[in-house]
Amino acid sequence: MAENKVKKASTRDGFGEGLVELGKENKNIVVLSADLTDSTRAAWFKEQFPDRFFGLGVAEQDMFGAAAGFALMGKIPFACTFGVFASGRAWDQIRVSIAYMNLNVKIAGTHGGISVGPDGATHQAVEEIALMRIIPNMTVIVPCDALEARRATIEAARIKGPVYLRLGRSGVPVVTKPEDSFKIGQANTLKEGKDLSIIACGQMVSEALKASEELAGEGIKARVINLHTPKPIDRDAIIKAAFETGAIVTAEEHTIMGGMGSAVAEVVVESCPVPIKMVGVQNRFGVSGEPDELFKHFGLTAGDIVKASKEVLKMKK
């Protein structure tokens, strides 16, 4: 997968495209923004449907309260802000006003992970998968590329209940195809393998695919699974991978504490215990830097997945 030949686009762009598509097909779709309309791509919806767009200013808590009100009136609100603000600043409003009542609110948390880059630790959300998946009734989706983000946005509007969409700022390789299937709660196997399974979400899916190619060059056949929905998690796909390959590496642009890797481990330890290594942020805050530099700094590259794969294979033996 030569990177210079792979098209790149951000998942927030896919979200913006999905919003516009939804706006055309469903008049109950409304969009709320907390003064980050351009950055979250909510501006694309605003341009075409200004009467269904609501700017709440720098008031995230108020925005989610308003979103709850729209849901109670039968609308399908998409509330948009940076993931660090949704999961941190407004967590109480999301928990009590939205999830507790199982309201049909869709939350778009953009600029997730360290790939925000120069914005630094205060804006690099590396905890929000954990913070959102522990809330009852909440669905958590982490698309791997722009095409999948568009599909995820559309599917999020078609299910009932609160949904958290974790989206990124920087361009990532487009590894899915327009015709690929997407079903919330159903993982996609992108590459078969019998020696170990690499389970990834978000931008780490493309790194997992690169790692699998490097491993293949050494005679190691790695299964690659795109776990785009950490919650509800695809238990069947994980148990099948554990049983058939006997070793698992998880990869996420997120802390290893309570994130997607932890969710996978919860399934494995209960149903089919096998060795697991987790590639992710190691109990640290982010730092400023360019995305590629930060991926190397935090050990989130294909090479780091290869290293973890070899370690877990030793544990398997």
N, C-alpha and C positions, 0 to 999 in steps of 0.2 A: 504494500500500500504506500507507494511513493507520495510523500506529503505534498510535493510541489505540483502534483497532478490532481489532488483532491480539492474539490470545491469547499470553501469555508463560508459559514454564515453563523450568526449568533442565534441562540435559542429564543432570545427576546424578540428577534425579528420574526421568527416563526409564530410566536405568540401574537404579535401584532397582525400578521396576516390572518391567523385563525379568528381573531376578534372581528375583523372586517367581514369575513365570510359568515360568521355567526350573526352579525348585525343585519346582513342582507336577508337571512332566512328566518329570523325570529325577532319580532318587534318587542319581545319582553326582555331582550338583552339590554342591560344598562352598564355603563362603565364609570367607575369612580377613581379619581387620582388624587394623591397627596402631594401635589406640587412637583411631581416628577413625570409629567405627561409625556415629554419627549423621550426621556431616558427609558421609560418602561414600554414605549411604543404604543401607549394608549392614545397618543396624538393621531395615529392612523385611523382609529375609530372616530375620534372627535371630528376629524375633517369631513367624514361622510355622514355622521349621525350626530350633529351638534346638540340636538334636542334630547338625546339620550346619554349625554356625557355630563358629568358633574365633578368640578374641581373643588376639593375640600381644603386646599392649602396645606401648610405644614401642621397637620392635625390628624395624625394617623389613627389615634383612638376614636376621634369623632367620625372619621371615614368608615371605620368598621361598624360603629354603631348605626350610621346611616345605611350601610350595606344590609345590616340586619333588618332595618325598617323596610327597605325595598323588597327583601325576600318575603317578609310578612305580607306584603301587598301583592305577591304573586309574580314579581319580577325576578330575573336571574342576574344579580349584580356580579360584576368582576371588579374587585377592589385591587388597585395596583400601587405598589410602592417597592422600595428596595427590600430584599429579603431580611436584611439585618433589622429594619424597622418593623416589619410585620411580625417577625418571630420574637423580637425583643421588646420594643417600645409598646406594642399593642397586643402582647400575648394574652393579657387578662381579658381584654374585650373580645378577642377571638374565642377564647375558652368559654367565657360566660355568656356573652351576647349572641354568639353564633353556634359554636359546637354543642353547648349544653342543650340548646333547643333544636339541634340538628337542622339548622336553617340552610337553605339552598344558596349559599354564598361561595363564590369562587375567588380565591386569593392568589394574586400573581406576585410572587416575590422574586424580583429580578436582581441582577448583580450578585448572585449567589457564589460562594466559594472564593478562593484566592485569585482567580483569573480576573477579578476586578482590577488587580494590578496596583497602579500608583495611588489609588484611593486609600490604601493602607488598612491597618487593623480595625479601625472603627467602622469601616464600611465593608469589610470582608466577612461575610456571614459563613462561618464554618460549623455552626451549631444548629441551623434551622431544621434540618431533616429530623434530628433528634427531638427538638422542641415541638415540632408539629405532629410527629407520629405518635407521641405519647398522649395526645389529646383524643379522647373517645369521639367516635363518629367521623373523624377527619381522614380523608383520603390524601395521600402524598404521592405526587408524580414528579419525576426528575427526567425530563426528555434528554436524549443523547445528542440530538442535532436539530437544526431548524425545521426540517420536514416533520420530524416526530413531535416537535413542540406545537406545530400547527395542528396536527392530528389530535394531540393531547388536549389542546384548548377546546377543540370542537367536541371531543368526547366528554370532557369535564362538564360542559353545559348540558349534556344529555343524561347525566346521572343525578339523582337527588342527593342532597346533603352537601356539607362543606368540603371543598377541595383546596389543597395547597399545591400550586405549580411552582417548582423551583427552576428558575431561569437564569441564564448567564449573559454577561455583557460582551465578552470577546468572541470572535469568530472561531468556530470549531469545525473540524472536517465533517462533511455530510456523508454518513456511512449507511443511511437507509435509503430506500427507493420510494417514489411516490405511490407505488402499488403495494407496498408492504402493509401487512395488517397491524392494527394497533388496538388492543383491548385492555382497558384498565384492569389491573390485577393479574395479567397474564404475561409472563416474561417471554422474550423472544430469543431463541438460540440462533446466534449469528454464524457460529462455526462449530462443527462437531469435533470431538476429541475423546480419547479414552484414558489418558494418563492423569489429567487433572482438569478442574473446571475453574475458569476465571469469571467471576460474577461482578459486573460493573454497572454503574449508572452515570448519567450525565456525560460530561466531557471525557471521563475515564473510559468510556466504551471504546473510543477510537484508540486510546493508548493500549487497551487490552487487546485489540485486534493487531496492533503493531507488535505487541509482545508475543502474541501467538505465532506470528510469522517468524520472529527471531527464534522462538523455541522450536518451531518446525524445522528450521535449519540445523538444529542439533538433534533431530530425531524425536523430539517431545511433542506429542499431540495434545494440544490444549483445547478444551471446549470453551467457547466464549458465549456468555449469556448476558443479554441486555435486560437488567432488572429495573425497568423504567418506573415501576410502581413499588416503592418500598412498603407501602401500606394501601390497600390490603396486599400482603405479600403472596407470591406464588409458591406455596409450600410444595406442591407437587413437583414443580420444575427443580426446586432446590434439593428435595429428597432424592429425586431421580439422579441428579448430578452427583450427589454424595455417594449414592449406592453404586453407580456405574463407573465413576472415576476415582473414588476413594480419597480425594484431596481437593481442597478449595482455596482459592485466593480471591479475596474481595478487593475492589478498587473503587474509591470514591473521592471526590474533591470536597472533603468534609472531615471533621474530627472522627477518629475511629471509635469514640465513646458515644454510644447510643444511636449511631447512624445506620446506614444501610448494611454495613458489615455486621454490626451488632444484631440487626434484625435477622440476617442470614444465620448467624451463629445460634440465635435462639431456636430457630427451626432445626438446625443440624444437631445440636446437643440433645434435643428432646426426641428426635425421630431417627437419626442415622449418624451417630458420632463419627467424624473423620477429622484429620488434621486440617486446621485453618490458619492462614496468614492474612492479616489485614493491611492493605496499602491505603494510607490516608494521612491526614494531619495528626501528628502525635502530641496531643495535649498542649497545644500552643496557640497563641494568637497569631494573626497574620502580620506581614510586614509589607512595606511599599516595594514595588519593583515591577518590571514587565512580566506579563503572564508566563512566558517561557522560562524566564529566570526563576520565578517563584515555584513553578512545577519541579524544577531541578532542586531548588533549595529545600522544598518540603518533601522530596522523595516521591513524586507523583508521576514519574515518567514511565514509558514502556520498559526502560531498563530496570527500573525499580520493581515492576511487576515480574519481569524475568527473574530477578534475584529472589523475590519472594516465592516464585514458582519452584525454583530449584530447592529452596529451603524446605518447602512443604512436601516436596517429593522425598526428601531425606527422612522427614518425619513419617511419611507414609510407609517407607521401607522398614 
